[in-house]
């Protein structure tokens, strides 16, 4: 939670549970029964920044108690209308393939979509894989829209943050097959430009 207002970060909410027998119960946040976690493998994330994930870092500790923050005096309302959800039934899969150190691999998913890439891959610990999404490829005619790279590379000059954002950066733990799905960002893209600091075997993306 980001400090958009107030003196310190806070989270407030309710979890409404419907049991199999039809009974319902609401569990509200409070400093006695809820716990928080600090840090973890997601080292940077944002809707326009993309996500950076270091699989060598353990999951956040959840035993830390909460301090009460009474700044918020508003009303909590339930979500209405359509919600955003992950449609795995619409997933377009590619792979398997290898990425060699210093090589750039372009993956074409066949159509533009609002999505996030999910990887099943293997590499030694400390290897860093960077995936750059884009909607178009650069062509030979630089006068059409102003290409930002060689022919066939992913065009990113139209993005809000083409150089420092809109990316996925994953650091391997080196523990065999690893699975990664970004959870704090999403992109509009058809193509992924993938590079790595060492050899990577991609089972699927």
SVG drawing of the C-alpha trace seen along z (x, -y; Angstrom):
<svg xmlns="http://www.w3.org/2000/svg" viewBox="-27 -13 53 42">
<polyline fill="none" stroke="black" stroke-width="0.4" points="0.0,0.0 1.5,-3.4 1.3,-6.6 -1.1,-8.5 -2.5,-10.3 -1.9,-10.4 1.2,-9.9 1.9,-6.2 0.9,-3.2 -2.2,-1.2 -4.5,1.5 -8.1,2.0 -10.6,4.5 -13.0,7.3 -13.0,10.9 -16.6,12.2 -16.8,16.0 -19.7,18.2 -19.5,21.7 -20.8,24.9 -23.8,24.9 -24.8,21.5 -23.8,19.5 -21.7,16.4 -19.1,14.6 -17.1,11.4 -13.5,11.2 -12.3,7.6 -8.7,6.4 -7.5,5.7 -4.1,5.5 -4.7,8.5 -5.5,11.3 -4.0,10.1 -0.3,10.3 1.8,8.6 4.8,9.5 7.8,7.3 9.8,7.6 10.0,10.9 11.0,12.0 9.1,9.2 11.7,6.4 9.9,3.9 6.5,3.7 4.0,1.3 1.3,1.2 3.6,-0.8 6.9,0.4 6.4,4.2 7.8,6.5 11.2,7.6 11.3,10.9 14.3,12.6 13.6,16.2 16.6,16.5 14.8,14.4 12.5,16.2 8.8,15.4 7.9,12.6 7.7,13.3 4.1,13.2 4.5,13.3 4.9,9.5 2.1,7.8 0.2,4.7 0.0,1.3 -3.4,-0.4 -3.8,-3.3 -6.9,-5.4 -6.4,-8.0 -9.0,-6.5 -12.5,-7.5 -14.2,-6.6 -16.5,-3.7 -15.5,-0.3 -17.7,0.7 -17.9,4.0 -16.6,4.3 -19.2,3.7 -19.6,4.5 -17.0,6.6 -13.8,7.6 -10.4,8.3 -9.6,12.0 -7.0,14.3 -8.4,16.3 -6.2,19.4 -8.6,20.9 -7.5,18.2 -3.8,18.7 -1.7,18.9 1.4,21.1 4.8,21.1 7.8,23.3 9.9,25.2 13.0,23.4 16.4,22.4 17.9,18.9 21.6,18.7 23.7,16.1 23.6,12.8 20.9,14.1 17.6,12.3 14.5,14.5 11.3,13.0 8.1,14.8 4.9,14.1 1.6,15.0 -0.3,14.4 -2.6,11.5 -2.5,8.5 -3.9,9.0 -4.0,7.6 -2.0,10.3 1.0,11.4 3.5,14.0 3.7,17.1 7.1,19.0 8.2,22.5 12.0,22.4 15.4,23.6 18.7,21.8 21.5,21.7 21.2,19.5 21.7,15.8 20.8,15.9 18.7,12.9 16.0,13.1 14.4,9.9 11.2,10.0 10.1,6.9 6.6,6.8 5.5,4.9 2.6,4.7 4.6,4.4 7.9,5.4 10.3,2.9 10.3,3.0 12.7,1.8 10.9,-1.4 12.1,-3.8 9.9,-6.6 6.5,-4.9 6.6,-5.4 10.3,-5.8 11.7,-2.4 13.6,-2.1 15.7,1.0 16.7,3.3 14.1,5.0 12.3,7.8 13.0,6.5 10.2,5.5 9.1,1.9 8.7,0.1 8.9,-3.6 5.1,-3.9 5.1,-2.8 4.7,-5.1 8.1,-4.0 9.9,-2.2 13.3,-2.1 13.0,-1.7 9.5,-0.2 7.0,2.2 9.2,5.2 9.6,8.5 12.9,9.2 13.4,12.6 16.4,13.8 16.7,17.6 17.1,19.5 18.7,22.4 16.4,25.1 15.4,27.0 12.2,26.1 10.8,22.7 7.4,21.2 6.8,17.5 3.7,15.5 3.8,11.7 1.1,10.7 1.5,6.9 1.5,5.7 0.0,6.5 0.8,5.5 -0.8,5.0 1.3,7.0 1.6,9.5 5.4,10.0 7.9,10.7 11.6,9.9 13.5,12.2 17.2,12.0 19.2,13.6 22.6,13.2 23.2,17.0 21.7,20.0 18.0,20.6 15.8,23.5 12.2,22.4 9.7,25.3 6.7,23.0 5.7,19.4"/>
</svg>
